[in-house]
Amino acid sequence: MSTTNNERQALQMTLQFLLEQRVSIRKEYLQRDKELAEEIKQLLHRIRQLDEQFGVPSGMDDQQGGTTIGTAVPVEMSAKRAGRVRRPYQHHDYPRIAREVEAILEEATAPLTLTQLYGELQKHQGFEWPHPYIIIQKALKYSERVQVQKEGRKLMFSIVK
């Protein structure tokens, strides 16, 4: 009994030590982070002073294309953000797409797969979608005549007569 009690006390002491160590490491980290933030602030202030002294317009990027004055974003992070361009949202006319799907399936002699159906939509209407499955599924909510079945991993689209 005393062996387990001693072991328990030792484990509790180890746990207490680790928790205290964790707190001290966090305090050190926060202190160092504050110091770095102050250094960055001083550097940016000095850059602004030099820009004003030599007549460089404020807010321009520095020569390396790094951070803009007033922000403290590393060069790699700002380059990553600058490279991404968000596409504008495309509004789709789902009822019209549903009618087009119905027309294509009425012309078809056999059920079509998703890729075949999308290919026909591209031929007839020039549709270009990054994710045709999602758009066709949303469009089919407006159609009661289109039937979707699974054959293995493939979706088969047919018209209900």
QUIGIRA-V420113 format. One record per residue. N is the residue number from 1. RES is the residue in three letters. PHI is phi in radians with two decimals (NA if undefined). Layout:
BEGIN
n->N res->RES phi->PHI
n->N res->RES phi->PHI
END
This chain:
BEGIN
n->1 res->MET phi->NA
n->2 res->SER phi->-1.21
n->3 res->THR phi->-1.14
n->4 res->THR phi->-1.18
n->5 res->ASN phi->-1.16
n->6 res->ASN phi->-1.12
n->7 res->GLU phi->-1.11
n->8 res->ARG phi->-1.09
n->9 res->GLN phi->-1.11
n->10 res->ALA phi->-1.11
n->11 res->LEU phi->-1.15
n->12 res->GLN phi->-1.13
n->13 res->MET phi->-1.14
n->14 res->THR phi->-1.10
n->15 res->LEU phi->-1.06
n->16 res->GLN phi->-1.06
n->17 res->PHE phi->-1.08
n->18 res->LEU phi->-1.12
n->19 res->LEU phi->-1.14
n->20 res->GLU phi->-1.14
n->21 res->GLN phi->-1.10
n->22 res->ARG phi->-1.07
n->23 res->VAL phi->-1.09
n->24 res->SER phi->-1.16
n->25 res->ILE phi->-1.13
n->26 res->ARG phi->-1.09
n->27 res->LYS phi->-1.08
n->28 res->GLU phi->-1.07
n->29 res->TYR phi->-1.06
n->30 res->LEU phi->-1.09
n->31 res->GLN phi->-1.11
n->32 res->ARG phi->-1.15
n->33 res->ASP phi->-1.10
n->34 res->LYS phi->-1.11
n->35 res->GLU phi->-1.08
n->36 res->LEU phi->-1.11
n->37 res->ALA phi->-1.09
n->38 res->GLU phi->-1.16
n->39 res->GLU phi->-1.08
n->40 res->ILE phi->-1.08
n->41 res->LYS phi->-1.06
n->42 res->GLN phi->-1.12
n->43 res->LEU phi->-1.10
n->44 res->LEU phi->-1.11
n->45 res->HIS phi->-1.10
n->46 res->ARG phi->-1.13
n->47 res->ILE phi->-1.08
n->48 res->ARG phi->-1.07
n->49 res->GLN phi->-1.07
n->50 res->LEU phi->-1.13
n->51 res->ASP phi->-1.08
n->52 res->GLU phi->-1.15
n->53 res->GLN phi->-1.15
n->54 res->PHE phi->-1.75
n->55 res->GLY phi->1.35
n->56 res->VAL phi->-1.39
n->57 res->PRO phi->-1.05
n->58 res->SER phi->-1.29
n->59 res->GLY phi->1.60
n->60 res->MET phi->-1.35
n->61 res->ASP phi->-1.23
n->62 res->ASP phi->-1.31
n->63 res->GLN phi->-1.09
n->64 res->GLN phi->-1.40
n->65 res->GLY phi->1.34
n->66 res->GLY phi->-1.41
n->67 res->THR phi->-1.49
n->68 res->THR phi->-1.44
n->69 res->ILE phi->-1.20
n->70 res->GLY phi->1.84
n->71 res->THR phi->-2.14
n->72 res->ALA phi->-2.14
n->73 res->VAL phi->-1.76
n->74 res->PRO phi->-1.04
n->75 res->VAL phi->-1.04
n->76 res->GLU phi->-1.10
n->77 res->MET phi->-1.18
n->78 res->SER phi->-1.20
n->79 res->ALA phi->-1.18
n->80 res->LYS phi->-1.12
n->81 res->ARG phi->-1.16
n->82 res->ALA phi->-1.20
n->83 res->GLY phi->-1.31
n->84 res->ARG phi->-1.54
n->85 res->VAL phi->-2.10
n->86 res->ARG phi->-1.49
n->87 res->ARG phi->-1.27
n->88 res->PRO phi->-1.24
n->89 res->TYR phi->-1.19
n->90 res->GLN phi->-1.69
n->91 res->HIS phi->-1.60
n->92 res->HIS phi->-1.87
n->93 res->ASP phi->-1.58
n->94 res->TYR phi->-1.08
n->95 res->PRO phi->-1.06
n->96 res->ARG phi->-1.16
n->97 res->ILE phi->-1.09
n->98 res->ALA phi->-1.09
n->99 res->ARG phi->-1.11
n->100 res->GLU phi->-1.12
n->101 res->VAL phi->-1.09
n->102 res->GLU phi->-1.04
n->103 res->ALA phi->-1.10
n->104 res->ILE phi->-1.14
n->105 res->LEU phi->-1.22
n->106 res->GLU phi->-1.18
n->107 res->GLU phi->-1.26
n->108 res->ALA phi->-1.23
n->109 res->THR phi->-1.52
n->110 res->ALA phi->-2.37
n->111 res->PRO phi->-1.02
n->112 res->LEU phi->-1.92
n->113 res->THR phi->-1.39
n->114 res->LEU phi->-1.06
n->115 res->THR phi->-1.17
n->116 res->GLN phi->-1.15
n->117 res->LEU phi->-1.10
n->118 res->TYR phi->-1.14
n->119 res->GLY phi->-1.07
n->120 res->GLU phi->-1.16
n->121 res->LEU phi->-1.09
n->122 res->GLN phi->-1.16
n->123 res->LYS phi->-1.13
n->124 res->HIS phi->-1.31
n->125 res->GLN phi->-2.04
n->126 res->GLY phi->1.27
n->127 res->PHE phi->-1.20
n->128 res->GLU phi->-2.31
n->129 res->TRP phi->-2.23
n->130 res->PRO phi->-1.27
n->131 res->HIS phi->-2.35
n->132 res->PRO phi->-1.10
n->133 res->TYR phi->-1.00
n->134 res->ILE phi->-1.10
n->135 res->ILE phi->-1.19
n->136 res->ILE phi->-1.15
n->137 res->GLN phi->-1.09
n->138 res->LYS phi->-1.18
n->139 res->ALA phi->-1.19
n->140 res->LEU phi->-1.21
n->141 res->LYS phi->-1.16
n->142 res->TYR phi->-1.64
n->143 res->SER phi->-2.23
n->144 res->GLU phi->-1.75
n->145 res->ARG phi->-1.57
n->146 res->VAL phi->-1.58
n->147 res->GLN phi->-1.96
n->148 res->VAL phi->-2.00
n->149 res->GLN phi->-2.24
n->150 res->LYS phi->-1.87
n->151 res->GLU phi->-2.09
n->152 res->GLY phi->1.18
n->153 res->ARG phi->-1.73
n->154 res->LYS phi->-1.66
n->155 res->LEU phi->-1.61
n->156 res->MET phi->-1.99
n->157 res->PHE phi->-1.86
n->158 res->SER phi->-2.50
n->159 res->ILE phi->-1.76
n->160 res->VAL phi->-1.52
n->161 res->LYS phi->-1.76
END
